[in-house]
Amino acid sequence: MSTGLKSAQPLSEHLPEISSRLRAAPEILLFLDFDGTLAPIVESPSLASLPADAREVLARCAGTPGISVAIVSGRALADLRTRVGLENLIYAGNHGLEISGPGVDFIQPGAVERLKALGELARHLRARLHHIPGVEVENKILSASVHYRRAAAATLPDIRQAVDDAVVFDDNPFQITEGRKVLEIRPRVDWDKGMAVRWIQQASGHPDALAVYIGDDATDEDAFLAIPEGITVSVGKARATSAQYYIEKQESVPEFLLWLSTGRLR
């Protein structure tokens, strides 16, 4: 996991300096996580949806000259594209293992090589965990997630032990990272959200754009670190993070995006 954690500053107290940087930038490349950033966290991942105000301001940003938008999520790319439902955006699914959008198309080769093994692992975990209520094993083709938001707290050690038993061994092809009430199982390849962000910067033809990244989860820390010259924002209460700023409430993200695209708050 990333290093360089520190205390972020409240975004609302630094809008003037951020505004100066935005005005001085030749163009802006806006990166956004989905769950917990654009969409509220819900009990079941399948129930997540993009609120109308977030979709409206996201479309406004994407339609503003000089602003390009990329959604970077742990969700599978097809699932992410369906839930956002907007054209002319770059979508990076499975923590950046698959990327698609105007002029860009990428699948991480090492992840493709592990498709069969990942499918077998997901089936094994479903069988191993089926007796624990509230656990959901999601096979996202290039990665997998073990969701335990609805599981009883007393079962968490058993859930973690089952995942460790299946994944943690010498020369294993997968790694575990922890998110918000989820264990993410990703192929052990040299790739993360930070590398995906840098790839998008180059491949999309915006290497000199000011990068703005907003995310709420542990996997977003790699992206924060990848753009030290950009503007990085953690969503949620103040915590140790590599981001420069934080927005305390997810519901405030659309308000900031409106300000970014129009220069005004609601």
N, C-alpha and C positions, 0 to 999 in steps of 0.2 A: 504494500500500500504506500501511498505517497507520504512524503515528509514535508517539513516546512510549515507545519500547522501553527496558526497564530490566532489572535482575536480579530475578527473582521469588524469593520466600522459600520454603523447604521447607514444604510443607503440614503435615507431621507435627509441626513445631515450633510451630505456631500453632493447634492444635485448641482450646485453652481460649477464646481470643478469638473464634474462629469459632463455637464452641458458644454463646457469649453472644449473638452476633448472631442466630443461628438461633432461640434461645429467645425473643428479644425481637421477632422478626418476626411480624406478624399472619398471614402465610402465606408459602409458599416457591414460587417458580416455577423449576423445575430444568431447565436446558438442557444437552443432551449431544450431542456429535458421535458418529458411529458408528465408522468405521474408525480404528483407532489409539487410540480412547478406550473404547468399549464392546466392540469386537471387535478382536482382534489383526490387525496388518497381515500379509497373505499374498501369495504370489508373484503370483497372479492375482486381480483384484477379484471375479471371479465365484465364487471359492471361499470368500469371507469368510462367517463365520457368527457368531452371537451365542452365546457360551459359556453353558452352563446356569446357572452361578452368577450371571452378569450378568443373564440374563433373570429369574431368581428375585428378585434384589434390585431390579431395575427394576420388576417387578410389585408388590413390597412398597412401594416409594416411591410409585407411582401410586395404590396403595390406602390410603395413609396420609392421614388427614384433614389438610387444610392444606397438602398438597404436590401441585402440578400438574407434569406432566412433558412436555417437548417435546424431540424428537430433531431436530437440525439437521445436515444432511449434504449433501455434494456429490452423493450418489447421487440418481437419479430417485426421486420420491416413491413410486411403486408398488413399486419395487425395495426401497426402505427399509422400507416397511410390511410387505412379505413377509418380510424378514430379521429384523425385530424381532418381529412377530407378536403384538402386544399391543393390546388395545382401550383406549379412554379415554385415549390419548396424542395429543398434537399432533405431526404429522409435517411437517417442512419440508424438502423436497427441492430438488435443484439449487441449493444454496447459498441457499435461501430464496426462490427464484423461484416455487415452488409450495408452498402450505401448506394442510393439511387436518387437521381434528380436531373435537372436541366444540365446536360453536358457531362454528367458524372455517372459512373457505374462501377461498382467494386464489390468483390466478395473475397474475404481473407482466405488464401489458399490452404493454410494449415487447418483452419476450421472445417473446410470442406472435406478434408481427409479424415476427419473424426466424426462424420455424420453417423455412420453405422454404429460406432462405439457409443456415441451419445444416446442414440435411440435405445440401445440395449440397457444403458445405465438408467435412463428414465423409466423404462419398464420395470427394472429391478427395484427402483426406489418406490414406485407405485405399489408393488407387491409388498415391500417391506414396511411401508407406512400406512397401508390402507386401513389398519385397525385403529388409527389415531384420528378421532373426529377433528375436522377443521383444517386438515393438511391437504394441500393441492400441489401435485407435481406437474409442472407445465413443460412440455417439450417444445422449444422454440426453434427446432431444427439445427441451428448453429450453437445454441446454448440452452440451458435448462434452468428452471427456477423451482425451488421448494418453498411455497408460500405457507406461512403458519400464523397469519394474522388472526384467524378464527379459532386457532387451537388453544387449549387450556395451557396456562403458564407452566403447570406442573409437568406437561409432556415435552417441554422444549429440550431438556437434556437427552431424552430418548430420540427426538427428531435429529438433533445435532449428531448424536452418536451413530445413527443409521447412515447419515450422509458421510460422515468421516470414514466409517467402515467401508463404504462403497467407493470413495474417491481418494482418500489419503493413503497412498502406498508408494513404494519406490517405483520410479519411472512411470507414474500414472500420467495419462494424457490430459487430465483436467485439473482445474484449480477451483477453490471455493472463495468467494468474496461475500461479505455480509451487507445486505441492504436494510431497508426499513421493513422488518418482519418478513424477511425473505433471505434464503441462501441461494446465491447465484452460482451456478456451475458453468464455467467457461472453459473452452479448450486452452491448454497451456501453450499459448503462442505469444509472440512478441507484439501484442496489439491491445489497445485499450481506448477509452474515449478520448484521451489526450492525443494519441497518435492519429485517431480518426479525424479530430479537429484539424490537425496540421495537414493531413492528406487533403481534406476538403478545401482548406485555404489555397493550396497549390493547384489542385485539379479543377477547381471551379473558376480559376482565373482571377482570384481576388487575394493575391499574396500580400498586398500592401494595405488591405482594408483593416480598419480598426475592429478587432474581434471583441464581441460582447458575449459572455457565456453566463447563463442563469440555470442553476440546478440545485437540487435539494439532497441528493443521496451521496453515499460514500464513493460510489463509482464516478461521480462528477469531479472528485478531487484531482484525478489525473488530468482532466481537461483544464481545471483551474491552473494547475502547474504548467501546462503546455503553452499557455499564452500569458507570460509574465508582463508583456507590454500591452495587454488588452484590459478590458474591464470585466471583472469576475464577481458574480453575486451568488451567495448561498441563500437558499430559501429555508426559513425556519428560525427558531430562537437562536440567539447568539451562542456559538459553540466554537471549538477549535477547528479551524478550517484553513485551507490554502487560498480561499477567496478573499478579495479585498474588502467586500461589503456584504451586508446581509439584509434581506427583507424578511421581517418576522412572520408575516402571514402569506400563505399561498394566494389568497384572494387579492392581494395587493399587486401581484405580478402583472395582470392586465392593465392596471392603472399606470404602472411604470412603463409598460410597452407603449401605451397611448402617449405618454409624455415623451418617450424616445422618438416616436414617429411624428409628433405634432408640436412638441415643445410646450405642452400644457398639461396640467393635471385636471382630473375631473372635479 
